[in-house]
Amino acid sequence: MIAIITDNIKNMKIGFDGKRAVQNFTGLGNYSRYLIEILNKCFAGNEYILYAPKMQDSFQFEQFTKVCPNLECVYPEKPWNKLKALWRSVGVTGLLERDGIDIYHGLSN
């Protein structure tokens, strides 16, 4: 068992590249969802924001969001919704600033 001491730890806003977490249900997708779920359980005071290039309507992803109450999903708006690859590298940076993200984890690389 691992004991995590959370005294004097500032709550953070953590952003994630959500492409794999939303679209893949093996490999990197499983890793991404597991990491976010564990962080959500161990550090419930943090806010977690998943930046994904497209919405995925699946039972598996729906179940994941239910066990992560501090998770918000953000998807590209027009005109970025037509330029998903560019949004992931350029468009998302403005959203990270807007949302006050303390740290961003690119889960795809």
C-alpha positions in Angstrom: 0.0 0.0 0.0 1.3 3.5 -0.9 0.6 6.4 1.5 0.2 9.7 -0.2 0.7 12.8 2.1 -1.4 15.6 0.7 -0.8 18.2 3.5 0.2 21.6 2.0 -0.3 20.5 -1.6 -1.9 23.2 -3.8 -4.8 21.9 -5.8 -4.0 22.0 -9.5 -5.8 22.3 -12.8 -4.3 19.5 -15.0 -5.0 19.3 -18.7 -4.6 16.1 -20.8 -4.4 15.5 -24.5 -7.5 13.4 -24.7 -7.4 11.9 -28.2 -6.4 8.4 -27.0 -8.5 8.4 -23.8 -11.6 9.3 -25.9 -11.0 7.3 -29.1 -8.9 4.2 -28.3 -10.1 1.4 -26.1 -6.8 -0.6 -26.0 -3.2 0.4 -25.3 -2.7 4.1 -24.9 -6.4 4.7 -24.4 -6.5 2.3 -21.5 -3.3 3.8 -20.0 -4.7 7.4 -20.4 -8.0 6.6 -18.7 -6.4 4.6 -16.0 -3.9 7.4 -15.2 -6.7 10.0 -15.1 -8.9 7.8 -12.9 -6.1 7.1 -10.4 -5.2 10.8 -10.2 -8.9 11.6 -9.7 -9.1 9.2 -6.8 -5.8 10.1 -5.1 -6.0 13.8 -5.7 -9.7 14.6 -5.6 -9.1 18.3 -5.0 -7.6 18.8 -8.4 -9.5 19.6 -11.6 -8.9 17.5 -14.7 -9.6 18.7 -18.2 -9.4 16.4 -21.2 -8.9 18.2 -24.5 -10.0 15.8 -27.2 -10.3 16.5 -31.0 -13.6 14.7 -31.3 -16.4 13.4 -29.2 -16.8 9.7 -28.9 -20.2 8.2 -27.9 -19.4 4.9 -26.3 -20.4 3.0 -23.2 -16.8 2.5 -22.1 -16.0 6.3 -22.2 -19.3 7.1 -20.5 -18.5 4.7 -17.6 -15.0 6.3 -17.3 -16.5 9.8 -17.0 -18.9 8.6 -14.2 -16.0 7.5 -12.0 -14.1 10.8 -12.5 -16.3 13.5 -11.1 -13.6 16.2 -11.4 -13.1 15.6 -15.1 -14.3 18.0 -17.8 -14.1 17.2 -21.5 -13.3 20.0 -24.0 -13.8 19.6 -27.8 -12.9 22.0 -30.6 -15.4 24.5 -31.8 -15.7 26.0 -35.2 -13.5 26.5 -37.2 -11.2 24.1 -35.3 -13.6 21.2 -35.5 -12.6 20.9 -39.2 -8.9 21.1 -38.4 -8.5 18.5 -35.6 -4.8 17.8 -36.1 -3.9 21.5 -36.1 -6.2 22.1 -33.1 -4.3 19.5 -31.1 -1.0 21.3 -31.6 -2.0 25.0 -32.0 -5.6 25.6 -31.2 -5.5 23.9 -27.8 -2.8 26.3 -26.5 -5.2 29.2 -26.2 -7.7 27.0 -24.3 -4.9 25.9 -21.9 -4.3 29.6 -21.1 -8.0 30.4 -20.9 -8.7 27.5 -18.5 -5.7 28.3 -16.3 -4.0 24.9 -16.7 -1.1 24.4 -14.3 0.4 21.5 -16.2 -0.5 19.7 -19.5 0.2 16.1 -20.2 0.4 15.0 -23.8 -0.7 11.4 -23.5 -0.3 10.5 -27.2 3.5 10.8 -27.4 
